[in-house]
């Protein structure tokens, strides 16, 4: 669900930017590229032409605001949240590798 909302939010953001450039509102387009929350303001000002992307953007923002931290953690690192991530020390592996390489070269 997180990935779907991220894609929907990106599509709505791009849709609003393209809409601004199509209406020759270049400044709005540039501002929305540099400062994405401006998309909401632009969508509200021009709601009659941009109602669908505005609704999609607002729904996705509300989803992200109400997102459960455990769900976000599962999306960021699915192996760790599933308990399949091996918790070993990478420093030990590197030290073992170095010692093996030193023994091999001697």
Protein Blocks (a to p, Z undefined) as FASTA:
>chain_A
ZZmmmmmmmmmmmmmmmmmmmnopaklmmmmmmmmmlmmmmmmmmmmmmmmmmmmmmmmm
mmmmmpcfklmmmmmmmmlmnopaccddfklmmmmmmmmmmmmmZZ
